[in-house]
Amino acid sequence: MMNNLLKYTLLFPLYLAGISCQAQSTKIHQEDEMSIRPPAFPLITVDPYLSIWSMDDQLAGSATKHWTGLPNQLQGLVRVDGKSYYFLGKEMTETSTLLPMSGMEGQWKYTYSQPNDSWMQEEFVEGVNWHTTKGAFTNGEDSPAPNKWTTKDIWVRRTFELDRTDFNDLLLNIHHDDNVEVFINGIKAYEKIGWVNAPIQITLPEEVKESLHKGTNVLAIHCENTRGGAFLDAGILEVIPSSVRIDTAEQISASVSATSTDYFFHAGPVALKVKFTSPMLPDDLEVFSRPANYISFSANSLDTQLHEVQVYLSASSDLAVNTTDQMVGGERLEIEGLTALRLGTVTQPVLQKKGDNIRIDWGYMYLTASDQHSISSTINFNQLSILDFVNHGKLTVEGALPDASAPVQGMITAAMALDFGKVGKKETTDFVTLAYDDIYSVQFFSVNLKAWWKKYGKSTAEMLQAARSDYESIMRAAKQFDERLYKDAKAAAGVEYAEICALVYRQAIAAHKAVEGPDGELYFFSKENFSNGSIGTVDISYPSAPLFLLYNPDLLKGMLDPIFYYSESGKWAKPFPAHDIGTYPLANGQTYGEDMPVEEAGNMILLTTAISKVEGTADYASQHWEVLTTWVEYLAKEGFDPANQLCTDDFAGHLAHNTNLSVKAILAIAGYGQMAQSLGKTAEAEKYTLLAKDFAQKWMDKAIDGDHYSLTFDQKGSWSQKYNLVWNNLLGLDIFPDEVAHQEVLYYLSKQEAFGLPLDSRKTYTKSDWVFWTASLAKSDHDKQALIAPMIDYINNTPDRIPVSDWHETTTAESVGFRARSVVGGYFMPVLKDYFLNK
């Protein structure tokens, strides 16, 4: 056992359909283990909205968070012989509302005209330029705030009544965009240049607190909108001081496998194991798409004595809101065989918000356990629930909040206590299920679509019951899944590679949502997390494809089909594919401001070719042959020497004559020829195969730059990763000689930085997904490992405690942008290469 040193055993087995595996269970040996430090641990991972991470070495070191970095709080305590220990989450700052944010109802006086210098004082009298309204202010069309603010400046005043002054610490609860000055009773309480994208809480200065008095008080704010969006709302919270001190359990180890994250603790004389499982199994789409994760507990005595053990787990209402000022309610449900609690917003604005840095505020979060005497539960303010558990080892209904008929502004928690009784050497186990039913998941050209699991006819209650009854079989399947796939990932590129894949597996999947299309088809929509929030982006599907080609190509089809529909329906009339089909979760047509013609045409054709290769038939391509032909004709005209148009590598600016983009176009033309041959279209096959070969020869002549090939045809002395070349061998196209890739790899090895190979010669940052594609170009295992090894160093040394960022600085390991994106599915390209070459 280690004391203060955490051992992160990243066991990444990934089941690969069609890859040769031993049928028997694979034991993970000590020599397969490696100590690394994940930047963030996946805990609950379902989709872009239900996503909870521990962004700390210690599970009890900080609050658990949504991938965006905002709190999505879980808390866990274990009580041993009457003494309680935290093992999950951080003690929450509990508050009560002194002055609610206005939302839709709170009354303001406001003006758009510059008032005199005393406008923030209590005695100020509003004149004819001041108006009265209710609710928050915004200029955004998608915001529910009722007051449209379109000027540069706004001044607002709000009075509130107090009947006492003996306050604990007070917090200003404010959401502002952009610059703001806040006064309370004429005293400056807060000032900031800039904006916040959600309500924040700021401790009020003591002099402001002392200015509050019984009777009427005044909150006054000036906000300036310098550009873009505008928003203003504010209120005041009072901190409820904690009435109990709780120790922290000693964390002994943490480990990550494909479907689970495991922790091991010592809590006094008792050992506690905690397992978070996301059952993302490839051969069962009903289970795969269920929005239900498991949190399992095992306890046993560390000595010869029996010890009384109870375990507490709570989930907060911030899992079900976009901003903390939203009204929430909770209720206890009557579901046969289950103890079930649910939380959700009162307004339930289903599919009324779109964008990147937002969270779900419709549907309901569920916490369930078996219906038995050893389990108690409650919905209450967090501190009250914890105090109840610490004092009694169980949760009492007395004093709990009533049901949703009494909504609360602020955070409440659904909590459960599991009584393990007297625990000895033999492990005692139990689990809870955390789930989320979003009612409707995505809007597709004005039709609201439901999650895929609902296709099987189950109600929410039946889904929760099935998650409970299937637990043991699912956990066995998940273990087999992990072990077998770790073996294949290790075989492809070694232990370090398998470890890094383990860390991103759930991230890649949970950046999608599986839904039932209008005609019962499977759609698998991606979201561009911390990028622009686009839904169904083609150049997001392309890099993530290796993972999905390996375990279930139907999911890749589910990414491509909405794009095919968009063109085939005539809704998108251009001779190349759209970049996206909207902004998540509204897939009503492209919202990105610029097309990527060669990029997306090449992506769609190459991915369709890859599906044909995996399935051994071009039947899928034949269903879309007309539009594929339109796209390949575009590439034949525009693809070899691309114009100054956007592509996925344009982080340092647009480029004309991009050689890597040209490679994509050439290989896509060859892929079309290969599919035509498979479909018996001999003339088309010959035409496009010969064209691709001709282009490839011209490419080599034009792009050669001494010992490598240049970034663009016209910029000698430059270079770039030619990761698109990977399809040349994987798909058996053989359009470029092997020497082209070999020469490039040798050159890349001379350009590596401490934390990876830069994307190209313009900057030192990289896209880590493409590094793994580039590593798959290597002839030798030595060269492949030389390109992969710095990726482990990046993961282990990045200072950014976030789900893996695919865009990082190779000199410092710092994230440049992006996080929690699906493109890390591209990390599996070395395994895909093995699969294709051994097929």
Salt bridges, closest charged atoms under 4 A:
ASP32 OD1 - LYS490 NZ 2.78
GLU33 OE1 - LYS7 NZ 3.69
ASP47 OD2 - LYS513 NZ 2.71
ASP57 OD1 - ARG801 NH2 2.99
ASP81 OD2 - HIS307 ND1 2.68
GLU122 OE1 - HIS213 NE2 2.77
GLU126 OE1 - LYS109 NZ 3.79
GLU126 OE2 - ARG157 NE 2.77
ASP153 OD1 - HIS222 NE2 2.78
ASP166 OD1 - ARG164 NH1 3.26
GLU181 OE2 - LYS188 NZ 3.49
GLU181 OE1 - HIS222 ND1 3.35
GLU191 OE1 - LYS188 NZ 3.17
GLU224 OE2 - LYS152 NZ 3.27
GLU238 OE1 - ARG164 NH2 2.51
ASP247 OD2 - LYS83 NZ 2.97
ASP247 OD1 - ARG245 NH2 3.83
ASP262 OD2 - LYS275 NZ 2.56
GLU286 OE2 - ARG290 NH2 3.83
GLU286 OE2 - LYS458 NZ 2.81
ASP303 OD1 - HIS307 NE2 2.87
GLU308 OE2 - LYS422 NZ 3.30
GLU331 OE2 - ARG342 NH2 2.80
ASP356 OD1 - LYS527 NZ 3.13
ASP361 OD2 - LYS353 NZ 2.39
ASP388 OD1 - HIS392 ND1 2.80
GLU427 OE2 - LYS273 NZ 3.04
ASP430 OD1 - ARG468 NH2 3.56
ASP437 OD1 - LYS454 NZ 2.87
ASP438 OD2 - LYS513 NZ 3.39
ASP470 OD2 - ARG290 NH2 2.84
GLU483 OE2 - LYS479 NZ 2.59
GLU516 OE2 - LYS455 NZ 3.80
GLU528 OE2 - HIS579 NE2 3.87
GLU528 OE1 - ARG821 NH1 3.46
ASP539 OD1 - HIS579 NE2 3.52
ASP554 OD1 - LYS557 NZ 3.58
ASP561 OD1 - HIS624 NE2 3.71
GLU568 OE2 - HIS624 ND1 2.73
ASP580 OD2 - HIS579 ND1 2.59
GLU594 OE2 - HIS654 NE2 3.53
ASP595 OD2 - LYS574 NZ 2.60
GLU599 OE2 - LYS664 NZ 2.30
GLU615 OE2 - LYS557 NZ 2.64
ASP641 OD1 - HIS657 ND1 2.77
ASP641 OD2 - LYS702 NZ 3.24
ASP694 OD2 - LYS698 NZ 3.26
ASP705 OD2 - HIS708 NE2 3.41
ASP707 OD1 - HIS708 ND1 2.98
ASP714 OD2 - HIS657 NE2 3.98
GLU744 OE1 - LYS722 NZ 3.17
ASP760 OD2 - ARG762 NH2 2.97
ASP769 OD1 - LYS767 NZ 2.86
ASP781 OD1 - LYS784 NZ 3.57
ASP783 OD1 - HIS782 ND1 3.34
ASP806 OD2 - LYS767 NZ 2.65
ASP806 OD2 - ARG821 NH2 2.90
